[in-house]
Amino acid sequence: MVSLFILASLSGCFGGEEEVVEEVSVFGVLCEGAGGVISNTTWYHYSNATDATKTSDVLNGSSVLVGNNAPICAVGTYYGIGMTTFEPTIGVTSSDNLYMTSWGNGAAGATAIVRCSGMIGMTNLSEYSCEDVYSAFLPVANSNDPYVYVDPWTDRVMKFDMHALLGMTVEWSDNEGQSWVGPSVATGWSVQDHQTIASSPYPAAFHQTTWVFCVNGNYPYPVCATSNDGGLTWGPELPGTPTDCESGGLTGHMMGSENGNFYRGNRGCNGGEGYSIYRSTNGGITWTEHPLPTETTGTAETWNFEEAQVYPDSEDNVHAMWMGFDNMPYYAYSRDEGESWSDPMMIAPPIGLNGTGFPVLTAGGPGKVAFGYLGDSGGDTWNGYLTVITDAFSPMPLMTTVQVNAWGDPLDTTADCGFNRCGGFGDFNDIIIDQYGRVWFGLAHNVGGEMGIFGTMAIGPTLREAPLTPLPIGGPSTL
């Protein structure tokens, strides 16, 4: 352990009492300002569920728990949005508003776009409120797959409603949901299902950012279309993989990078075991395959086995997450845009989880990454977990994991929930980082009535520069 050596005072010069040296673990004094003890829903560990509080941090004669890799006291919690959700997607603007989709709860049964104001930076729970801000004159009918995405570069809030064989409608707001433009129609030749949408600063003809969506078109690969005018018009649907690839159509969330690239994760082109990251350097027109290091981890054979998650950080390092054959979450990073990858790390905490599912991933500053997932702690008790790494490039990255729900307050108690579609989780959840470096995990509290919740750390490590300000503890009272 990193040790603080407390030397007892010496009595006399020579021949006095012997020195008394007491070794104090850095983890023992970590949460002195937060009640004095580490929460029973917080764990500090290295890869492969190695408990950092019981393992030496010394490597090659020096401690690894220094700089960005030093531990920070952390406590998990969640806040309800007051509405149900299904397949929640989320976003955040630079005005500190959080957004989440709410299936069927909008005007005339449309998809609601729930804006939560005052949640970021609050000191009391009474300071935040959530409301549906989708107020189009002619609301688009509720879709089978609602989706909201906030452009990190322009703050444009995009609402996508997918209507199976009828195509996809696109609306947007540039004033925090006060008014909406559209709908435009992004209809292609494929069956519309399981969409993902992202933007990047790739040069566009008529907008500050380029937009791309991809869908599972019931073809051997996803199909993707590009907008160069902020979502008003869309190009043709083109293969989201190399043209000779048979990856299957289901895909994880797509993300754009500061350098203009787009990234997605799904099965490899050989159609067998293994995941790949697919990269586009030309605005979603063509894609190249970059296999992940899954040779030793394998891939989960559960309902959501098709997906790998990916996110670039602020310096274009690429971070990837997937579920292995043991139903545990794995992580690797690339510092060359996916051309090569680090060795995989198993990132679950040392509490003996029976299995995990619904992986999501986000990244902030260089080497700062966060993972969200469900985990079964026993007896089909499914909890929400956030794992944060603040120095992924350390030779021994420290992982800080919190459970966002308290013991006795499970998010789901259905058998195999994390391995199959269940309740408000639907096909997927979502995760983001706000401008201050706090992680927000969008998911559902199924036991509480499939209510939408934002899981986060009330206190904990930042994924940007400045330290996080404390938030009040939420929980069931916010549902």
Secondary structure as UniProt FT lines:
FT   STRAND          3..7
FT   STRAND          21..25
FT   TURN            26..28
FT   TURN            30..31
FT   HELIX           32..34
FT   TURN            40..41
FT   STRAND          42..46
FT   HELIX           47..49
FT   STRAND          50..51
FT   HELIX           52..54
FT   STRAND          58..59
FT   TURN            60..61
FT   STRAND          62..63
FT   HELIX           67..69
FT   STRAND          75..84
FT   STRAND          90..92
FT   TURN            94..95
FT   STRAND          98..102
FT   TURN            103..104
FT   HELIX           107..109
FT   STRAND          112..117
FT   TURN            120..121
FT   HELIX           125..127
FT   STRAND          129..132
FT   STRAND          145..150
FT   TURN            152..154
FT   STRAND          157..162
FT   HELIX           164..166
FT   STRAND          168..173
FT   TURN            176..177
FT   STRAND          181..186
FT   STRAND          196..200
FT   STRAND          210..215
FT   STRAND          223..227
FT   TURN            230..231
FT   STRAND          238..239
FT   TURN            243..244
FT   STRAND          255..256
FT   TURN            258..259
FT   STRAND          262..267
FT   TURN            269..270
FT   STRAND          275..280
FT   TURN            283..284
FT   STRAND          288..291
FT   TURN            295..297
FT   TURN            303..306
FT   STRAND          309..312
FT   TURN            314..315
FT   STRAND          318..323
FT   TURN            325..326
FT   STRAND          329..334
FT   TURN            337..338
FT   STRAND          345..346
FT   STRAND          355..363
FT   TURN            366..367
FT   STRAND          369..376
FT   STRAND          382..389
FT   TURN            392..393
FT   STRAND          399..403
FT   TURN            407..408
FT   TURN            415..416
FT   HELIX           417..419
FT   HELIX           423..425
FT   TURN            426..427
FT   STRAND          430..433
FT   TURN            435..436
FT   STRAND          439..445
FT   TURN            446..449
FT   STRAND          451..459
FT   HELIX           476..478
//
